């Protein structure tokens, strides 16, 4: 709830409107939003049909990442310590 003036409150309203991200700071909506101009907060959920990864699979992306710096022994030690901290209950 936002305060418009002393003793006057405005209820926040969430609207879901589909659209397209057409620039780094520009969203084109599929339908108009009712009401007078006002400040808004925008949350963007990229749709799989419009999100682009250049056609690369997640596995290809993971293979393209540099290898980690820890050895197998270091990782095994960390896993063992974590499991030991769980107790035997």
ChimeraX attribute file (.defattr): number of C-alpha atoms within 10 A of each C-alpha:
attribute: neighborCount
match mode: 1-to-1
recipient: residues
	/A:1	8
	/A:2	9
	/A:3	10
	/A:4	10
	/A:5	8
	/A:6	6
	/A:7	6
	/A:8	8
	/A:9	11
	/A:10	10
	/A:11	9
	/A:12	9
	/A:13	6
	/A:14	8
	/A:15	8
	/A:16	7
	/A:17	10
	/A:18	13
	/A:19	12
	/A:20	14
	/A:21	14
	/A:22	9
	/A:23	8
	/A:24	6
	/A:25	6
	/A:26	9
	/A:27	14
	/A:28	12
	/A:29	12
	/A:30	10
	/A:31	9
	/A:32	8
	/A:33	11
	/A:34	7
	/A:35	6
	/A:36	6
	/A:37	7
	/A:38	5
	/A:39	6
	/A:40	8
	/A:41	6
	/A:42	7
	/A:43	7
	/A:44	11
	/A:45	8
	/A:46	11
	/A:47	10
	/A:48	8
	/A:49	6
	/A:50	9
	/A:51	10
	/A:52	10
	/A:53	10
	/A:54	6
	/A:55	7
	/A:56	9
	/A:57	10
	/A:58	10
	/A:59	8
	/A:60	10
	/A:61	10
	/A:62	10
	/A:63	10
	/A:64	9
	/A:65	8
	/A:66	7
	/A:67	8
	/A:68	6
	/A:69	7
	/A:70	8
	/A:71	9
	/A:72	9
	/A:73	9
	/A:74	11
	/A:75	11
	/A:76	11
	/A:77	12
	/A:78	12
	/A:79	12
	/A:80	11
	/A:81	11
	/A:82	11
	/A:83	11
	/A:84	10
	/A:85	9
	/A:86	8
	/A:87	7
	/A:88	6
	/A:89	3
